[in-house]
Amino acid sequence: MKKIFLYILAGSLCFSACKKDDDTSPYVEPEDIATQNTYDDQAIKKFMDENYLDAQGNIKAFSSTDTADDTEKKLSELSPITLPSGTIYIMRSGAQPSSAEGKTIESTDIIKIMGRAYSYLAVNSDGNTSFQSKAAFLNTIDGTGVPVIDPMFYYTKKSILDAATTPDAAKKASYYQIPGFREALQKFKAFDNLSNEAPYNLQGVIIVPSRAAFARNPHYPYLSLSYRNKSFVFNFQIYGREARPSGDVQLPEQQ
């Protein structure tokens, strides 16, 4: 009889646990986009308080058990600058090119970027807002180890826009480009064409809220994913830049 009772109790606990999992509410898109914007800002603040930069400039989460990172500064303590779009950038001290070496990044440039980028969804649960649904967007450090040259999310060349047929939105640069990233990246200087083999020393961080990314607009499905309401965190170094050939610069009507 005692064994039967234990089996029933175990079954009840299992059912309760399963039921609790089933009751977990999925993300529900706020009707008012201003609410999502607020969630983004709150999640970004939390992210900057919970992460720091290591010796090579990689974003790392503070450990709750290891005291080795107790003296590290939060991202929020590294003089972050907020742009009008809500995009935030952090220039890492000691990791920028010298004044003689640094090259101005123009809006139409071909860039050579090393680093990682992730998309996140800012979710409010029981009054607590945080980034969830982390998904890789760019990773040259853990992947090929080779910088990416001329990514479409910075600038989409004219030939791609000319070849686009459907949807109509694909004929516009805004379908591919992340405006907040473009805006912030031009605050940095590029290195003078470092070799692909050069060890990385990441220059900083750019955090783009969804309103400065694709918001709820049609967009290119990078990696076959949707970036509706998604914010982005870029952790990067610009190995080089070069002027784009005039024949591949977007026409005004393509912007």
Rosetta blueprint (number, residue, H / E / L):
1 M L
2 K H
3 K H
4 I H
5 F H
6 L H
7 Y H
8 I H
9 L H
10 A H
11 G H
12 S H
13 L H
14 C H
15 F H
16 S H
17 A H
18 C H
19 K H
20 K H
21 D H
22 D H
23 D L
24 T L
25 S L
26 P L
27 Y L
28 V L
29 E L
30 P L
31 E L
32 D L
33 I H
34 A H
35 T H
36 Q H
37 N H
38 T H
39 Y H
40 D H
41 D H
42 Q H
43 A H
44 I H
45 K H
46 K H
47 F H
48 M H
49 D H
50 E H
51 N E
52 Y E
53 L E
54 D L
55 A L
56 Q L
57 G L
58 N L
59 I E
60 K E
61 A E
62 F L
63 S L
64 S L
65 T L
66 D L
67 T H
68 A H
69 D H
70 D L
71 T L
72 E L
73 K L
74 K L
75 L H
76 S H
77 E H
78 L L
79 S L
80 P L
81 I E
82 T E
83 L L
84 P L
85 S L
86 G L
87 T L
88 I E
89 Y E
90 I E
91 M E
92 R L
93 S L
94 G L
95 A L
96 Q L
97 P L
98 S L
99 S L
100 A L
101 E L
102 G L
103 K E
104 T E
105 I L
106 E L
107 S L
108 T L
109 D L
110 I E
111 I E
112 K E
113 I E
114 M E
115 G E
116 R E
117 A E
118 Y E
119 S E
120 Y E
121 L E
122 A E
123 V E
124 N E
125 S E
126 D L
127 G L
128 N E
129 T E
130 S E
131 F E
132 Q E
133 S E
134 K E
135 A E
136 A E
137 F E
138 L E
139 N E
140 T L
141 I L
142 D L
143 G L
144 T L
145 G L
146 V L
147 P L
148 V E
149 I E
150 D L
151 P L
152 M L
153 F L
154 Y L
155 Y L
156 T L
157 K L
158 K H
159 S H
160 I H
161 L H
162 D H
163 A H
164 A L
165 T L
166 T L
167 P L
168 D H
169 A H
170 A H
171 K H
172 K L
173 A H
174 S H
175 Y H
176 Y L
177 Q L
178 I L
179 P H
180 G H
181 F H
182 R H
183 E H
184 A H
185 L H
186 Q L
187 K L
188 F L
189 K E
190 A E
191 F L
192 D L
193 N L
194 L L
195 S L
196 N L
197 E L
198 A L
199 P L
200 Y L
201 N L
202 L L
203 Q L
204 G E
205 V E
206 I E
207 I E
208 V E
209 P L
210 S H
211 R H
212 A H
213 A L
214 F L
215 A L
216 R L
217 N L
218 P L
219 H L
220 Y L
221 P L
222 Y H
223 L H
224 S H
225 L L
226 S L
227 Y L
228 R L
229 N L
230 K E
231 S E
232 F E
233 V E
234 F E
235 N E
236 F E
237 Q E
238 I E
239 Y E
240 G E
241 R E
242 E E
243 A L
244 R L
245 P L
246 S H
247 G H
248 D H
249 V L
250 Q L
251 L L
252 P H
253 E H
254 Q H
255 Q L
